[in-house]
Amino acid sequence: MEEDIIVADENFRIASETIRNYGEFLSFHLGVYEWVLKQVANSAIQDERITERMWNILGNLKGIKETIKNAAEIIGQHSTSFVEAIDEADKFLYGNR
């Protein structure tokens, strides 16, 4: 049918997995950055203003890391749900092929 919408299911599956993996990748590397900042803040020559700013950055990093990880997971879930909904609609319209 020419009015049919064509959805590239596999592209959505790949995008979903890629987004999830990228979220984990970013979260991991922010964790490494967090570790390095902690080492510097704890071991370097202490300057009150610089050390305070480092600890402020560290305080924000945990939230940023979690937000990125959660956002990637939610986007991945929505992509997967979309493909599943399309598959169900296809079964309704065309039966099991």
DSSP file (Angstrom, degrees, kcal/mol; ACC not computed):
  #  RESIDUE AA STRUCTURE BP1 BP2  ACC     N-H-->O    O-->H-N    N-H-->O    O-->H-N    TCO  KAPPA ALPHA  PHI   PSI    X-CA   Y-CA   Z-CA
    1    1 A M    >         0   0    0      0, 0.0     3,-0.9     0, 0.0     0, 0.0   0.000 360.0 360.0 360.0 136.1    0.0    0.0    0.0
    2    2 A E  T 3   +     0   0    0      1,-0.2     0, 0.0     3,-0.0     0, 0.0   0.706 360.0  58.0 -75.4 -17.0    1.4    3.4   -0.9
    3    3 A E  T 3  S+     0   0    0      2,-0.1    -1,-0.2     0, 0.0     0, 0.0   0.545  81.6 115.3 -86.2  -7.1    0.0    5.0    2.3
    4    4 A D    <   -     0   0    0     -3,-0.9     2,-0.5     1,-0.1     0, 0.0  -0.299  66.4-129.4 -64.0 144.2    1.9    2.6    4.5
    5    5 A I        -     0   0    0      2,-0.0     2,-0.6     0, 0.0    -1,-0.1  -0.828  18.8-145.8 -91.6 130.8    4.5    4.1    6.8
    6    6 A I        -     0   0    0     -2,-0.5     2,-0.5     2,-0.0    -2,-0.0  -0.879  15.3-171.1-102.2 122.2    7.8    2.2    6.5
    7    7 A V        -     0   0    0     -2,-0.6     2,-1.6    76,-0.0     3,-0.2  -0.951  22.3-138.6-114.8 127.2    9.8    1.9    9.7
    8    8 A A    >>  -     0   0    0     -2,-0.5     4,-1.6     1,-0.2     3,-0.7  -0.644  23.6-175.6 -84.3  86.5   13.3    0.6    9.6
    9    9 A D  H 3> S+     0   0    0     -2,-1.6     4,-2.4     1,-0.3    -1,-0.2   0.881  78.9  54.5 -51.5 -45.4   13.0   -1.5   12.8
   10   10 A E  H 3> S+     0   0    0      1,-0.2     4,-2.6     2,-0.2    -1,-0.3   0.865 104.0  55.2 -63.1 -35.8   16.6   -2.6   12.7
   11   11 A N  H <> S+     0   0    0     -3,-0.7     4,-2.6     1,-0.2    -1,-0.2   0.901 109.0  48.0 -62.9 -39.9   17.8    1.1   12.6
   12   12 A F  H  X S+     0   0    0     -4,-1.6     4,-2.7     2,-0.2    -2,-0.2   0.894 111.2  50.6 -67.3 -39.2   15.8    1.8   15.7
   13   13 A R  H  X S+     0   0    0     -4,-2.4     4,-2.2     2,-0.2    -2,-0.2   0.930 113.0  45.6 -63.0 -44.5   17.2   -1.3   17.5
   14   14 A I  H  X S+     0   0    0     -4,-2.6     4,-2.7     2,-0.2    -2,-0.2   0.925 113.8  49.1 -64.3 -44.5   20.7   -0.2   16.5
   15   15 A A  H  X S+     0   0    0     -4,-2.6     4,-2.7     2,-0.2     5,-0.2   0.908 110.1  52.2 -61.7 -42.0   20.1    3.4   17.6
   16   16 A S  H  X S+     0   0    0     -4,-2.7     4,-2.1     1,-0.2    -1,-0.2   0.934 113.2  43.0 -59.5 -48.1   18.6    2.2   20.9
   17   17 A E  H  X S+     0   0    0     -4,-2.2     4,-2.7     2,-0.2    -1,-0.2   0.891 113.6  52.1 -66.4 -40.2   21.7    0.1   21.7
   18   18 A T  H  X S+     0   0    0     -4,-2.7     4,-2.7     2,-0.2    -2,-0.2   0.916 109.6  49.0 -63.2 -43.8   24.1    2.8   20.5
   19   19 A I  H  X S+     0   0    0     -4,-2.7     4,-2.3     2,-0.2    -2,-0.2   0.923 112.4  48.2 -63.0 -44.5   22.4    5.4   22.8
   20   20 A R  H  X S+     0   0    0     -4,-2.1     4,-2.1    -5,-0.2    -2,-0.2   0.939 113.8  46.7 -61.0 -46.3   22.6    3.1   25.8
   21   21 A N  H  X S+     0   0    0     -4,-2.7     4,-2.5     1,-0.2    -2,-0.2   0.899 111.4  51.0 -63.5 -40.8   26.2    2.2   25.1
   22   22 A Y  H  X S+     0   0    0     -4,-2.7     4,-2.9     2,-0.2     5,-0.2   0.892 108.3  52.7 -66.0 -38.4   27.2    5.9   24.6
   23   23 A G  H  X S+     0   0    0     -4,-2.3     4,-2.4     2,-0.2    -1,-0.2   0.918 111.5  45.9 -60.9 -43.5   25.5    6.8   27.9
   24   24 A E  H  X S+     0   0    0     -4,-2.1     4,-2.6     2,-0.2    -2,-0.2   0.897 112.0  52.4 -64.8 -40.2   27.4    4.1   29.7
   25   25 A F  H  X S+     0   0    0     -4,-2.5     4,-2.4     2,-0.2    -2,-0.2   0.941 112.3  44.1 -60.3 -49.8   30.6    5.3   28.0
   26   26 A L  H  X S+     0   0    0     -4,-2.9     4,-2.5     1,-0.2     5,-0.2   0.917 113.4  51.0 -62.9 -43.3   30.1    8.9   29.0
   27   27 A S  H  X S+     0   0    0     -4,-2.4     4,-1.7    -5,-0.2    -1,-0.2   0.911 110.7  49.3 -61.1 -43.0   29.2    7.9   32.5
   28   28 A F  H  X S+     0   0    0     -4,-2.6     4,-1.8     1,-0.2    -2,-0.2   0.940 112.7  46.2 -61.1 -48.4   32.3    5.7   32.8
   29   29 A H  H  X S+     0   0    0     -4,-2.4     4,-2.4     1,-0.2    -1,-0.2   0.833 109.5  53.8 -69.9 -31.7   34.6    8.5   31.6
   30   30 A L  H  X S+     0   0    0     -4,-2.5     4,-2.5     2,-0.2    -1,-0.2   0.862 106.6  54.6 -66.1 -33.7   33.0   11.1   33.8
   31   31 A G  H  X S+     0   0    0     -4,-1.7     4,-2.2    -5,-0.2    -2,-0.2   0.892 108.0  48.2 -63.6 -40.2   33.8    8.6   36.7
   32   32 A V  H  X S+     0   0    0     -4,-1.8     4,-2.4     2,-0.2    -2,-0.2   0.928 111.9  49.2 -64.7 -45.0   37.4    8.6   35.6
   33   33 A Y  H  X S+     0   0    0     -4,-2.4     4,-2.6     1,-0.2    -2,-0.2   0.899 110.0  52.2 -59.8 -41.5   37.4   12.4   35.5
   34   34 A E  H  X S+     0   0    0     -4,-2.5     4,-2.3     2,-0.2    -1,-0.2   0.915 108.8  50.0 -60.7 -44.6   35.8   12.5   38.9
   35   35 A W  H  X S+     0   0    0     -4,-2.2     4,-2.3     2,-0.2    -2,-0.2   0.919 110.8  49.4 -61.2 -44.6   38.6   10.1   40.3
   36   36 A V  H  X S+     0   0    0     -4,-2.4     4,-2.5     1,-0.2    -2,-0.2   0.929 110.5  49.9 -62.2 -45.7   41.3   12.3   38.8
   37   37 A L  H  X S+     0   0    0     -4,-2.6     4,-3.1     1,-0.2    -1,-0.2   0.895 109.6  51.7 -60.9 -39.4   39.8   15.5   40.3
   38   38 A K  H  X S+     0   0    0     -4,-2.3     4,-2.4     2,-0.2     5,-0.2   0.922 109.4  50.1 -62.5 -42.8   39.5   13.8   43.7
   39   39 A Q  H  X S+     0   0    0     -4,-2.3     4,-2.1     2,-0.2     5,-0.3   0.922 113.9  44.8 -60.8 -44.2   43.2   12.8   43.6
   40   40 A V  H  X S+     0   0    0     -4,-2.5     4,-2.5     2,-0.2    -2,-0.2   0.935 113.8  49.2 -65.6 -46.2   44.2   16.4   42.7
   41   41 A A  H  < S+     0   0    0     -4,-3.1    -2,-0.2     1,-0.2    -1,-0.2   0.859 119.2  38.8 -63.0 -35.6   41.9   17.9   45.3
   42   42 A N  H  < S+     0   0    0     -4,-2.4    -1,-0.2    -5,-0.2    -2,-0.2   0.764 127.4  30.5 -85.2 -26.3   43.3   15.6   48.0
   43   43 A S  H  < S+     0   0    0     -4,-2.1    -3,-0.2    -5,-0.2    -2,-0.2   0.675  97.2  87.6-110.8 -21.3   47.0   15.5   47.0
   44   44 A A  S  < S-     0   0    0     -4,-2.5     2,-0.2    -5,-0.3     7,-0.0  -0.222  94.1 -76.2 -79.6 169.3   47.9   18.8   45.4
   45   45 A I        -     0   0    0      1,-0.1     2,-0.5     2,-0.0    -1,-0.2  -0.483  60.6-116.4 -61.3 129.9   49.0   21.9   47.1
   46   46 A Q        +     0   0    0     -2,-0.2     2,-0.5    -3,-0.1    -1,-0.1  -0.597  36.5 175.7 -83.0 123.1   45.9   23.4   48.7
   47   47 A D     >  -     0   0    0     -2,-0.5     4,-3.3     1,-0.1     5,-0.4  -0.997  28.8-138.8-119.1 122.6   44.6   26.7   47.5
   48   48 A E  H  > S+     0   0    0     -2,-0.5     4,-2.2     1,-0.2     5,-0.2   0.870  98.8  43.7 -52.7 -47.0   41.4   27.5   49.2
   49   49 A R  H  > S+     0   0    0      2,-0.2     4,-1.9     1,-0.2    -1,-0.2   0.923 118.3  43.0 -68.1 -43.8   39.6   29.0   46.1
   50   50 A I  H  > S+     0   0    0      2,-0.2     4,-2.5     1,-0.2    -2,-0.2   0.939 115.2  48.5 -68.5 -46.4   40.8   26.3   43.7
   51   51 A T  H  X S+     0   0    0     -4,-3.3     4,-2.4     1,-0.2     5,-0.2   0.907 110.7  51.7 -61.3 -41.8   40.2   23.4   46.0
   52   52 A E  H  X S+     0   0    0     -4,-2.2     4,-1.9    -5,-0.4    -1,-0.2   0.911 110.5  48.4 -61.3 -42.2   36.7   24.7   46.8
   53   53 A R  H  X S+     0   0    0     -4,-1.9     4,-2.5     2,-0.2    -1,-0.2   0.887 109.3  53.0 -66.4 -38.5   35.9   25.0   43.1
   54   54 A M  H  X S+     0   0    0     -4,-2.5     4,-2.7     1,-0.2    -2,-0.2   0.932 109.4  48.4 -61.7 -44.3   37.2   21.4   42.5
   55   55 A W  H  X S+     0   0    0     -4,-2.4     4,-2.2     2,-0.2    -1,-0.2   0.848 109.8  53.2 -66.2 -32.7   34.9   20.1   45.2
   56   56 A N  H  X S+     0   0    0     -4,-1.9     4,-1.7     2,-0.2    -1,-0.2   0.925 110.0  47.6 -64.6 -43.7   32.0   22.0   43.7
   57   57 A I  H  X S+     0   0    0     -4,-2.5     4,-2.1     1,-0.2    -2,-0.2   0.931 111.6  50.6 -61.2 -45.3   32.7   20.4   40.4
   58   58 A L  H  X S+     0   0    0     -4,-2.7     4,-1.2     1,-0.2    -1,-0.2   0.888 107.0  54.6 -60.4 -39.4   32.9   17.0   42.0
   59   59 A G  H  X S+     0   0    0     -4,-2.2     4,-0.6     1,-0.2    -1,-0.2   0.865 112.7  42.8 -62.7 -35.3   29.6   17.6   43.7
   60   60 A N  H  X S+     0   0    0     -4,-1.7     4,-2.2    -3,-0.2    -2,-0.2   0.785 101.7  69.3 -80.3 -28.4   28.0   18.3   40.4
   61   61 A L  H  X S+     0   0    0     -4,-2.1     4,-3.2     1,-0.2     5,-0.2   0.879  93.1  56.1 -61.0 -40.2   29.7   15.4   38.5
   62   62 A K  H  X S+     0   0    0     -4,-1.2     4,-2.3     1,-0.2    -1,-0.2   0.932 110.8  44.6 -59.5 -45.4   27.8   12.7   40.3
   63   63 A G  H  X S+     0   0    0     -4,-0.6     4,-2.6     2,-0.2    -1,-0.2   0.901 114.1  49.2 -64.6 -41.4   24.4   14.2   39.3
   64   64 A I  H  X S+     0   0    0     -4,-2.2     4,-2.6     2,-0.2     5,-0.2   0.921 110.5  51.1 -63.3 -44.3   25.6   14.8   35.7
   65   65 A K  H  X S+     0   0    0     -4,-3.2     4,-2.2     1,-0.2    -2,-0.2   0.925 113.3  44.4 -59.3 -46.9   26.9   11.2   35.5
   66   66 A E  H  X S+     0   0    0     -4,-2.3     4,-3.0    -5,-0.2     5,-0.2   0.895 111.8  53.2 -66.5 -40.2   23.6    9.8   36.7
   67   67 A T  H  X S+     0   0    0     -4,-2.6     4,-2.9     2,-0.2     5,-0.2   0.925 110.5  46.8 -61.5 -45.2   21.5   12.1   34.5
   68   68 A I  H  X S+     0   0    0     -4,-2.6     4,-2.4     2,-0.2     5,-0.2   0.934 114.4  47.1 -62.3 -46.4   23.4   11.1   31.4
   69   69 A K  H  X S+     0   0    0     -4,-2.2     4,-2.0    -5,-0.2    -2,-0.2   0.928 115.8  44.7 -62.1 -45.9   23.1    7.4   32.2
   70   70 A N  H  X S+     0   0    0     -4,-3.0     4,-2.8     2,-0.2    -2,-0.2   0.910 112.7  50.9 -66.1 -42.9   19.4    7.6   33.0
   71   71 A A  H  X S+     0   0    0     -4,-2.9     4,-2.7    -5,-0.2     5,-0.2   0.919 110.7  48.9 -61.9 -43.5   18.6    9.7   29.9
   72   72 A A  H  X S+     0   0    0     -4,-2.4     4,-2.3    -5,-0.2    -1,-0.2   0.902 112.6  48.3 -62.6 -40.7   20.4    7.3   27.7
   73   73 A E  H  X S+     0   0    0     -4,-2.0     4,-2.5    -5,-0.2    -2,-0.2   0.918 112.4  47.9 -66.3 -43.5   18.5    4.4   29.2
   74   74 A I  H  X S+     0   0    0     -4,-2.8     4,-2.6     2,-0.2    -2,-0.2   0.929 112.8  48.0 -64.1 -45.4   15.2    6.1   28.9
   75   75 A I  H  X S+     0   0    0     -4,-2.7     4,-2.2     1,-0.2    -1,-0.2   0.915 112.6  49.9 -61.7 -42.4   15.8    7.1   25.3
   76   76 A G  H  X S+     0   0    0     -4,-2.3     4,-2.3    -5,-0.2    -2,-0.2   0.907 110.8  49.4 -61.3 -42.4   16.9    3.5   24.6
   77   77 A Q  H  X S+     0   0    0     -4,-2.5     4,-2.9     1,-0.2    -2,-0.2   0.907 110.3  50.4 -64.0 -42.2   13.7    2.1   26.3
   78   78 A H  H  X S+     0   0    0     -4,-2.6     4,-2.4     2,-0.2    -1,-0.2   0.897 110.1  50.3 -64.1 -39.3   11.5    4.5   24.3
   79   79 A S  H  X S+     0   0    0     -4,-2.2     4,-2.1     2,-0.2    -1,-0.2   0.926 112.8  46.4 -63.2 -44.3   13.2    3.4   21.0
   80   80 A T  H  X S+     0   0    0     -4,-2.3     4,-2.4     1,-0.2    -2,-0.2   0.917 112.4  50.1 -63.8 -44.0   12.7   -0.3   21.9
   81   81 A S  H  X S+     0   0    0     -4,-2.9     4,-2.5     1,-0.2    -1,-0.2   0.884 108.5  53.7 -62.2 -39.0    9.0    0.3   22.9
   82   82 A F  H  X S+     0   0    0     -4,-2.4     4,-2.4     2,-0.2    -1,-0.2   0.936 109.7  46.7 -61.2 -47.2    8.4    2.2   19.7
   83   83 A V  H  X S+     0   0    0     -4,-2.1     4,-2.6     1,-0.2    -2,-0.2   0.909 112.2  50.8 -62.5 -42.2    9.7   -0.8   17.6
   84   84 A E  H  X S+     0   0    0     -4,-2.4     4,-2.2     2,-0.2    -1,-0.2   0.897 110.1  50.0 -62.8 -39.8    7.6   -3.2   19.7
   85   85 A A  H  X S+     0   0    0     -4,-2.5     4,-2.3     2,-0.2    -2,-0.2   0.897 110.9  49.1 -65.6 -40.2    4.5   -1.1   19.2
   86   86 A I  H  X S+     0   0    0     -4,-2.4     4,-2.6     2,-0.2    -2,-0.2   0.913 110.1  51.6 -64.1 -42.5    5.2   -1.0   15.4
   87   87 A D  H  X S+     0   0    0     -4,-2.6     4,-2.1     2,-0.2    -2,-0.2   0.906 110.1  49.0 -60.7 -42.0    5.7   -4.8   15.4
   88   88 A E  H  X S+     0   0    0     -4,-2.2     4,-2.1     2,-0.2    -1,-0.2   0.912 111.1  49.6 -64.3 -42.1    2.3   -5.2   17.2
   89   89 A A  H  X S+     0   0    0     -4,-2.3     4,-2.6     1,-0.2     5,-0.2   0.895 109.2  52.7 -63.7 -39.5    0.6   -3.0   14.7
   90   90 A D  H  X S+     0   0    0     -4,-2.6     4,-3.4     1,-0.2     5,-0.5   0.908 107.9  50.6 -61.5 -41.9    2.1   -4.9   11.9
   91   91 A K  H  X S+     0   0    0     -4,-2.1     4,-1.7     3,-0.2    -1,-0.2   0.902 111.6  48.7 -62.7 -40.1    0.8   -8.2   13.3
   92   92 A F  H  < S+     0   0    0     -4,-2.1    -2,-0.2     2,-0.2    -1,-0.2   0.924 120.3  36.1 -65.4 -44.5   -2.7   -6.6   13.6
   93   93 A L  H  < S+     0   0    0     -4,-2.6    -2,-0.2    -5,-0.1    -3,-0.2   0.903 135.9  17.6 -76.4 -42.3   -2.7   -5.3   10.0
   94   94 A Y  H  < S-     0   0    0     -4,-3.4    -3,-0.2    -5,-0.2    -2,-0.2   0.475  97.5-129.6-114.2  -4.4   -0.8   -8.1    8.3
   95   95 A G     <  -     0   0    0     -4,-1.7     2,-0.6    -5,-0.5    -1,-0.2  -0.156  54.9 -37.3  76.8 178.9   -1.0  -11.1   10.6
   96   96 A N              0   0    0      1,-0.2    -5,-0.0    -4,-0.1    -4,-0.0  -0.667 360.0 360.0 -79.1 120.9    2.1  -13.1   11.6
   97   97 A R              0   0    0     -2,-0.6    -1,-0.2     0, 0.0    -2,-0.0   0.385 360.0 360.0-108.9 360.0    4.4  -13.4    8.6
